[in-house]
């Protein structure tokens, strides 16, 4: 089962999952830095409890005629 916050695409937005095969946890968007970086907190609750902070960095590239 997936449950989303009212603003899952904004800072502070989150979603949770809970299933027999995938376990249970929560992912929260902590910070967006333009189009270049997303910082998140991932909390695993089952089958093993742990918390991780992760980030994604993106490179914006320009191409003739626009961006891709």
ChimeraX commands (.cxc) that place a marker at each C-alpha (Angstrom):
marker #1 position 0.00,0.00,0.00 radius 0.5
marker #1 position 1.25,3.50,-0.86 radius 0.5
marker #1 position 0.16,6.68,0.93 radius 0.5
marker #1 position 1.17,10.14,-0.31 radius 0.5
marker #1 position 1.22,13.50,1.47 radius 0.5
marker #1 position -0.89,16.32,0.05 radius 0.5
marker #1 position 2.25,17.82,-1.52 radius 0.5
marker #1 position 4.47,14.87,-2.53 radius 0.5
marker #1 position 6.37,16.97,-5.09 radius 0.5
marker #1 position 7.45,19.73,-2.67 radius 0.5
marker #1 position 9.90,20.11,0.21 radius 0.5
marker #1 position 8.45,18.30,3.21 radius 0.5
marker #1 position 6.35,16.09,0.93 radius 0.5
marker #1 position 6.52,12.36,1.56 radius 0.5
marker #1 position 5.19,8.96,0.72 radius 0.5
marker #1 position 5.03,5.75,2.70 radius 0.5
marker #1 position 4.89,2.14,1.62 radius 0.5
marker #1 position 3.81,-0.98,3.45 radius 0.5
marker #1 position 3.74,-4.44,1.98 radius 0.5
marker #1 position 4.55,-8.00,2.86 radius 0.5
marker #1 position 7.25,-8.31,0.17 radius 0.5
marker #1 position 8.74,-4.77,0.21 radius 0.5
marker #1 position 8.52,-4.07,3.94 radius 0.5
marker #1 position 7.53,-0.65,5.28 radius 0.5
marker #1 position 9.07,2.78,5.20 radius 0.5
marker #1 position 8.83,6.46,4.39 radius 0.5
marker #1 position 10.61,8.76,1.93 radius 0.5
marker #1 position 10.61,12.51,2.65 radius 0.5
marker #1 position 11.83,15.28,0.31 radius 0.5
marker #1 position 13.98,17.48,2.52 radius 0.5
marker #1 position 15.34,20.01,0.02 radius 0.5
marker #1 position 15.18,20.89,-3.66 radius 0.5
marker #1 position 17.98,22.99,-5.15 radius 0.5
marker #1 position 16.65,24.22,-8.47 radius 0.5
marker #1 position 16.87,21.53,-11.10 radius 0.5
marker #1 position 20.29,20.44,-9.87 radius 0.5
marker #1 position 19.76,18.54,-6.61 radius 0.5
marker #1 position 17.17,16.69,-4.52 radius 0.5
marker #1 position 17.88,15.77,-0.88 radius 0.5
marker #1 position 15.76,13.07,0.77 radius 0.5
marker #1 position 15.45,11.08,3.96 radius 0.5
marker #1 position 14.55,7.40,3.66 radius 0.5
marker #1 position 13.28,5.59,6.74 radius 0.5
marker #1 position 13.01,1.82,6.61 radius 0.5
marker #1 position 10.72,0.49,9.33 radius 0.5
marker #1 position 10.34,-3.16,8.39 radius 0.5
marker #1 position 11.94,-5.66,8.10 radius 0.5
marker #1 position 14.99,-3.75,9.47 radius 0.5
marker #1 position 14.89,-0.30,11.04 radius 0.5
marker #1 position 17.32,2.22,9.57 radius 0.5
marker #1 position 17.46,5.83,8.37 radius 0.5
marker #1 position 19.46,7.19,5.45 radius 0.5
marker #1 position 19.90,10.62,3.94 radius 0.5
marker #1 position 20.41,10.53,0.19 radius 0.5
marker #1 position 20.74,13.08,-2.59 radius 0.5
marker #1 position 20.45,13.12,-6.34 radius 0.5
marker #1 position 22.52,15.53,-8.42 radius 0.5
marker #1 position 21.50,16.35,-11.98 radius 0.5
marker #1 position 23.44,18.04,-14.73 radius 0.5
marker #1 position 21.39,20.37,-16.89 radius 0.5
marker #1 position 22.58,20.19,-20.47 radius 0.5
marker #1 position 21.78,22.54,-23.31 radius 0.5
marker #1 position 21.42,21.36,-26.87 radius 0.5
marker #1 position 20.97,23.30,-30.11 radius 0.5
marker #1 position 17.30,24.21,-30.27 radius 0.5
marker #1 position 16.66,23.87,-26.52 radius 0.5
marker #1 position 17.23,21.69,-23.50 radius 0.5
marker #1 position 16.76,17.96,-23.33 radius 0.5
marker link #1:1,2 radius 0.2
marker link #1:2,3 radius 0.2
marker link #1:3,4 radius 0.2
marker link #1:4,5 radius 0.2
marker link #1:5,6 radius 0.2
marker link #1:6,7 radius 0.2
marker link #1:7,8 radius 0.2
marker link #1:8,9 radius 0.2
marker link #1:9,10 radius 0.2
marker link #1:10,11 radius 0.2
marker link #1:11,12 radius 0.2
marker link #1:12,13 radius 0.2
marker link #1:13,14 radius 0.2
marker link #1:14,15 radius 0.2
marker link #1:15,16 radius 0.2
marker link #1:16,17 radius 0.2
marker link #1:17,18 radius 0.2
marker link #1:18,19 radius 0.2
marker link #1:19,20 radius 0.2
marker link #1:20,21 radius 0.2
marker link #1:21,22 radius 0.2
marker link #1:22,23 radius 0.2
marker link #1:23,24 radius 0.2
marker link #1:24,25 radius 0.2
marker link #1:25,26 radius 0.2
marker link #1:26,27 radius 0.2
marker link #1:27,28 radius 0.2
marker link #1:28,29 radius 0.2
marker link #1:29,30 radius 0.2
marker link #1:30,31 radius 0.2
marker link #1:31,32 radius 0.2
marker link #1:32,33 radius 0.2
marker link #1:33,34 radius 0.2
marker link #1:34,35 radius 0.2
marker link #1:35,36 radius 0.2
marker link #1:36,37 radius 0.2
marker link #1:37,38 radius 0.2
marker link #1:38,39 radius 0.2
marker link #1:39,40 radius 0.2
marker link #1:40,41 radius 0.2
marker link #1:41,42 radius 0.2
marker link #1:42,43 radius 0.2
marker link #1:43,44 radius 0.2
marker link #1:44,45 radius 0.2
marker link #1:45,46 radius 0.2
marker link #1:46,47 radius 0.2
marker link #1:47,48 radius 0.2
marker link #1:48,49 radius 0.2
marker link #1:49,50 radius 0.2
marker link #1:50,51 radius 0.2
marker link #1:51,52 radius 0.2
marker link #1:52,53 radius 0.2
marker link #1:53,54 radius 0.2
marker link #1:54,55 radius 0.2
marker link #1:55,56 radius 0.2
marker link #1:56,57 radius 0.2
marker link #1:57,58 radius 0.2
marker link #1:58,59 radius 0.2
marker link #1:59,60 radius 0.2
marker link #1:60,61 radius 0.2
marker link #1:61,62 radius 0.2
marker link #1:62,63 radius 0.2
marker link #1:63,64 radius 0.2
marker link #1:64,65 radius 0.2
marker link #1:65,66 radius 0.2
marker link #1:66,67 radius 0.2
marker link #1:67,68 radius 0.2
view
